Amino acid sequence: MLYIEEVLDRQTGELVTVSKGEWITVTELAALYGVGPRKARCVLRHMDFLGLEGARAHARHRIQPWAVKRGYGRRNRAKAGARIPFDVISPEGREWIEVRWSQSLRAVEEAALGSRLEDARGALAWFKAEYRLQPMPVHAEVSWLTYFFTDLSHAEVGSILEVSQQLVSRYAAERSRERSQRMLRKNAVVPELGKIRRRGLNADHSDDTTDWHR
């Protein structure tokens, strides 16, 4: 979105239109960095560039007042007929974000990863305690984690179980082969063994047949 500003030329006394550059929304910024809008907002919150205002259904991420004062962004009201306001980031704001983006993104991802690993570790501990599976074989733990936490990498599963990534990959591959073999057996065509003709007591049932399969 291109913003312009009219400035008074003191020499001529006329208003001169001056371009303020291309201003973009948070969603457009996210696209530039190749991340989703939600992650972009998390990163900008970590920088304190955005703040969460309102409560529950009315909560919105808005550019912080300090950033607006420095000319890094603009807080816009909702357009007529729209309920959600939108904010835009100035070229200067993009430069400020660029300097801090990589470090903030890494911090957000590390925090999210730590939370995911703790959730998975806690869920496995609960399962083992609930079903009295102490001790539980490592291959069974790998199978359980890869089944219920599909977004975890083999390295992350290994860090939870304190084993090597190679061991996790080996057990995961074995589990995948076993599943494939079960599916092949399940979908195998069972040959027809024949039909046994059952004679009825009258002519109406003389042609009844029953199929028998393995």
C-alpha positions in Angstrom: 0.0 0.0 0.0 1.6 3.3 -1.1 1.2 6.1 1.4 1.6 9.8 0.4 1.7 13.0 2.3 0.9 16.6 1.3 3.6 19.0 2.5 3.5 22.8 2.2 6.3 24.1 0.1 7.4 27.3 1.9 8.9 28.8 -1.2 5.9 28.5 -3.5 3.2 28.3 -0.9 1.7 25.2 -2.6 1.0 21.8 -1.3 3.5 19.2 -2.6 2.7 15.5 -2.7 5.5 13.4 -1.2 5.6 9.6 -1.3 6.1 7.9 2.1 7.0 4.6 0.4 5.3 1.2 0.4 3.6 0.2 3.6 2.6 -3.4 4.1 0.4 -5.4 6.4 1.7 -8.1 8.8 0.3 -10.8 6.5 2.3 -9.3 3.6 5.4 -9.2 5.9 5.0 -12.8 6.8 4.9 -13.7 3.1 8.2 -11.9 2.5 9.8 -14.0 5.2 8.2 -17.2 4.1 6.3 -17.9 7.3 2.6 -18.0 8.2 0.8 -14.9 9.5 0.4 -16.5 13.0 4.1 -17.2 13.3 5.0 -13.7 12.1 2.8 -12.2 14.8 4.5 -14.3 17.4 7.9 -13.1 16.2 6.8 -9.4 16.2 5.4 -9.8 19.7 8.7 -11.2 20.8 10.3 -8.0 19.4 7.6 -6.0 21.3 6.7 -4.5 17.9 3.2 -5.9 18.3 1.1 -6.1 21.4 -2.1 -8.0 22.1 -5.0 -5.7 22.9 -8.6 -6.6 23.9 -9.9 -9.8 25.3 -11.2 -13.1 24.0 -13.0 -12.8 20.7 -12.0 -9.1 20.5 -8.3 -9.6 21.1 -6.2 -8.2 18.3 -2.5 -7.8 17.6 -1.8 -4.1 17.1 1.4 -2.1 16.5 2.8 -0.8 19.7 2.4 3.0 20.3 6.2 3.4 20.6 6.6 2.0 17.1 3.9 4.3 15.8 5.7 7.3 17.3 8.9 6.4 15.6 7.2 6.1 12.3 7.6 2.4 12.0 3.9 1.7 11.6 0.4 3.0 11.4 -2.7 1.9 13.3 -5.7 2.0 11.1 -9.3 1.8 12.0 -11.6 -0.8 10.6 -13.0 0.1 7.2 -16.7 0.7 6.9 -18.6 -2.6 7.1 -15.5 -4.4 8.5 -15.1 -5.4 12.1 -11.3 -6.0 12.2 -8.9 -3.0 12.1 -5.6 -3.5 10.2 -2.2 -2.0 10.8 0.6 -1.3 8.3 4.3 -1.3 8.6 6.4 1.5 7.1 9.7 1.0 5.1 11.6 2.2 8.2 9.7 -0.3 10.3 10.7 -3.1 7.9 14.3 -2.1 8.2 14.1 -2.2 12.0 12.4 -5.6 11.9 15.0 -7.0 9.4 17.8 -6.4 11.8 16.1 -8.4 14.6 14.1 -11.0 12.6 16.5 -13.9 12.5 17.3 -13.8 16.3 13.7 -13.4 17.3 12.5 -16.1 15.0 15.1 -18.5 16.4 14.0 -17.7 20.0 10.3 -18.2 19.2 11.0 -21.6 17.4 13.2 -22.8 20.3 10.5 -21.9 22.8 7.8 -23.7 20.8 10.1 -26.7 20.4 10.7 -26.9 24.1 7.0 -26.7 24.8 6.3 -29.5 22.3 9.0 -31.8 23.7 7.8 -31.2 27.2 4.2 -32.0 26.1 5.3 -35.3 24.4 7.6 -36.3 27.4 4.8 -35.7 29.8 2.2 -37.6 27.7 4.5 -40.6 27.5 5.2 -40.5 31.2 1.5 -40.5 31.9 0.8 -43.4 29.5 3.5 -45.5 31.1 2.2 -44.8 34.6 -1.4 -45.2 33.7 -0.9 -48.6 32.1 2.0 -49.7 34.4 4.4 -50.1 31.6 7.6 -49.4 33.6 10.0 -50.1 32.2 8.8 -49.7 28.6 11.1 -51.0 25.8 12.7 -48.2 23.8 11.3 -49.5 20.5 7.8 -49.3 22.0 8.5 -45.8 23.2 9.6 -44.8 19.8 6.5 -46.4 18.3 4.2 -44.6 20.7 5.8 -41.2 20.2 5.9 -41.4 16.4 2.3 -42.5 16.4 0.8 -39.8 18.7 3.2 -37.0 18.0 3.7 -37.1 14.2 5.2 -33.6 14.0 8.3 -34.6 16.0 11.4 -35.4 14.1 13.5 -38.4 14.8 16.1 -36.2 16.5 13.5 -34.7 18.8 12.2 -38.2 19.7 15.8 -39.2 20.4 16.2 -36.2 22.7 13.1 -37.1 24.7 14.2 -40.7 25.1 17.9 -39.8 25.5 18.9 -42.1 22.6 20.5 -41.5 19.3 18.6 -40.3 16.2 20.0 -43.3 14.3 18.3 -45.7 16.8 15.0 -43.9 16.5 15.2 -44.0 12.7 15.9 -47.7 12.8 13.0 -48.5 15.0 10.7 -46.2 13.1 11.7 -47.9 9.8 11.0 -51.3 11.3 7.6 -50.1 12.5 6.8 -48.7 9.0 7.7 -52.1 7.4 5.6 -54.0 9.8 2.6 -51.7 9.1 3.1 -52.2 5.3 3.2 -55.9 5.7 0.0 -55.9 7.8 -1.8 -53.8 5.2 -0.7 -56.1 2.4 -2.0 -59.1 4.3 -5.2 -57.3 5.1 -5.8 -56.3 1.5 -4.8 -59.6 0.0 -7.5 -61.2 -2.2 -8.9 -64.4 -0.6 -9.5 -67.1 -3.3 -13.0 -68.5 -3.5 -13.2 -72.1 -2.3 -16.4 -72.9 -4.0 -20.1 -73.0 -3.3 -22.0 -75.5 -1.3 -25.4 -76.0 -2.6 -28.1 -76.3 0.0 -31.2 -78.1 -0.9 -34.4 -76.7 0.4 -37.6 -78.6 1.4 -39.4 -77.3 -1.6 -38.7 -76.1 -5.1 -38.6 -72.5 -4.1 -35.5 -73.0 -2.1 -33.8 -75.6 -4.3 -31.5 -73.1 -5.9 -30.3 -71.5 -2.6 -26.6 -71.4 -2.4 -24.2 -70.3 0.4 -20.8 -68.8 -0.3 -18.0 -70.1 1.9 -14.7 -68.4 2.1 -11.6 -68.9 4.1 
